[in-house]
Amino acid sequence: MAVSASDPAAPPAQAADWHPDRRVAFRVAFLYFLLYHLPATLTYVPGLNAVIGWFETLWQGIVPWFGAWVLHVPIPADSEVSGNGDT
């Protein structure tokens, strides 16, 4: 017996597998988005000032390391927040 597409008992169609390059790109983009927006999101939750301070300390260690060892930037990257987006 054939199952028709309009049959409510039919199993849902599965999405095609992603190419490995696309999976890696999605994971990198998702992590970037999460890490970029996490501090701003945490400021709306009361009582998480310690977590925000820990995250900023961690971020100030990661940014110079990533710039020097991964991107091979010859000068240290500045991760300090100036309060202005025009830096």
DRENVO-204354 format. One record per residue (C-alpha): residue in three letters; chain; z, x, y. Coordinates in pm, whole numbers, plus 50000, padded with zeros to 5 digits. Example, Ala and Ser with C-alpha at 12.3 -4.5 7.8 and 13.67 -1.06 7.14 Angstrom:
residues 2
['ALA', 'A', [50780, 51230, 49550]] ['SER', 'A', [50714, 51367, 49894]] 
***
This chain:
residues 87
['MET', 'A', [50000, 50000, 50000]] ['ALA', 'A', [49896, 50145, 50335]] ['VAL', 'A', [50135, 50141, 50630]] ['SER', 'A', [49981, 50019, 50953]] ['ALA', 'A', [50062, 50162, 51296]] ['SER', 'A', [50206, 49829, 51409]] ['ASP', 'A', [50447, 49809, 51115]] ['PRO', 'A', [50806, 49825, 51253]] ['ALA', 'A', [50928, 49977, 50925]] ['ALA', 'A', [50687, 50271, 50956]] ['PRO', 'A', [50845, 50611, 51029]] ['PRO', 'A', [50794, 50736, 51387]] ['ALA', 'A', [50505, 50971, 51449]] ['GLN', 'A', [50616, 51332, 51478]] ['ALA', 'A', [50515, 51547, 51772]] ['ALA', 'A', [50296, 51844, 51702]] ['ASP', 'A', [50474, 52178, 51669]] ['TRP', 'A', [50477, 52390, 51982]] ['HIS', 'A', [50304, 52725, 51985]] ['PRO', 'A', [50562, 53010, 51975]] ['ASP', 'A', [50459, 53126, 52324]] ['ARG', 'A', [50521, 52780, 52462]] ['ARG', 'A', [50862, 52761, 52292]] ['VAL', 'A', [50967, 53096, 52444]] ['ALA', 'A', [50840, 52994, 52788]] ['PHE', 'A', [51028, 52663, 52767]] ['ARG', 'A', [51352, 52835, 52666]] ['VAL', 'A', [51327, 53089, 52948]] ['ALA', 'A', [51247, 52818, 53204]] ['PHE', 'A', [51532, 52598, 53077]] ['LEU', 'A', [51786, 52884, 53092]] ['TYR', 'A', [51666, 52980, 53441]] ['PHE', 'A', [51699, 52621, 53561]] ['LEU', 'A', [52043, 52587, 53405]] ['LEU', 'A', [52178, 52915, 53544]] ['TYR', 'A', [52023, 52856, 53885]] ['HIS', 'A', [52174, 52509, 53928]] ['LEU', 'A', [52503, 52550, 53744]] ['PRO', 'A', [52716, 52676, 54036]] ['ALA', 'A', [52600, 52401, 54271]] ['THR', 'A', [52662, 52139, 54003]] ['LEU', 'A', [53012, 52266, 53928]] ['THR', 'A', [53118, 52232, 54293]] ['TYR', 'A', [53111, 51853, 54250]] ['VAL', 'A', [53369, 51861, 53968]] ['PRO', 'A', [53727, 51877, 54098]] ['GLY', 'A', [53945, 52155, 53961]] ['LEU', 'A', [53668, 52390, 53851]] ['ASN', 'A', [53710, 52650, 54125]] ['ALA', 'A', [53822, 52909, 53868]] ['VAL', 'A', [53509, 52849, 53661]] ['ILE', 'A', [53289, 52883, 53969]] ['GLY', 'A', [53462, 53210, 54062]] ['TRP', 'A', [53418, 53344, 53708]] ['PHE', 'A', [53050, 53245, 53707]] ['GLU', 'A', [52986, 53413, 54042]] ['THR', 'A', [53157, 53733, 53924]] ['LEU', 'A', [52945, 53730, 53610]] ['TRP', 'A', [52630, 53659, 53811]] ['GLN', 'A', [52700, 53951, 54049]] ['GLY', 'A', [52709, 54179, 53744]] ['ILE', 'A', [52399, 54037, 53575]] ['VAL', 'A', [52163, 54033, 53875]] ['PRO', 'A', [52175, 54409, 53951]] ['TRP', 'A', [52156, 54498, 53581]] ['PHE', 'A', [51856, 54268, 53525]] ['GLY', 'A', [51679, 54406, 53831]] ['ALA', 'A', [51732, 54768, 53729]] ['TRP', 'A', [51682, 54756, 53352]] ['VAL', 'A', [51444, 54465, 53295]] ['LEU', 'A', [51237, 54449, 53614]] ['HIS', 'A', [51270, 54823, 53694]] ['VAL', 'A', [51346, 54757, 54061]] ['PRO', 'A', [51425, 55091, 54229]] ['ILE', 'A', [51687, 54950, 54469]] ['PRO', 'A', [51989, 54738, 54370]] ['ALA', 'A', [51934, 54365, 54391]] ['ASP', 'A', [52165, 54179, 54625]] ['SER', 'A', [52332, 53877, 54463]] ['GLU', 'A', [52562, 53789, 54753]] ['VAL', 'A', [52527, 53442, 54898]] ['SER', 'A', [52470, 53450, 55273]] ['GLY', 'A', [52481, 53075, 55333]] ['ASN', 'A', [52118, 53076, 55439]] ['GLY', 'A', [51819, 53032, 55211]] ['ASP', 'A', [51599, 53252, 55431]] ['THR', 'A', [51713, 53586, 55287]] 
***
